[in-house]
Amino acid sequence: MGLPMNLHKLRKESEESATLSNRLRVKNLLGEMIESDMELFHKFGTLNNVTHTL
């Protein structure tokens, strides 16, 4: 038994929008993280920009 039509559409739209984004937002990181700590995120791809807000 498949997904109901509206859930199938929502899932498809979610998958499509996920492929259009190349950003990873991570919250609740420690303020004293250093560049070498960013290696934890290497498996998600190359980090081109890191923004830290307080």
ABEGO torsion letter per residue (X at the ends): XBBBAAAAAAAAAAAAAAAABABBBBBGBBAABBAAAAAAAAAAEBBABBBBBX
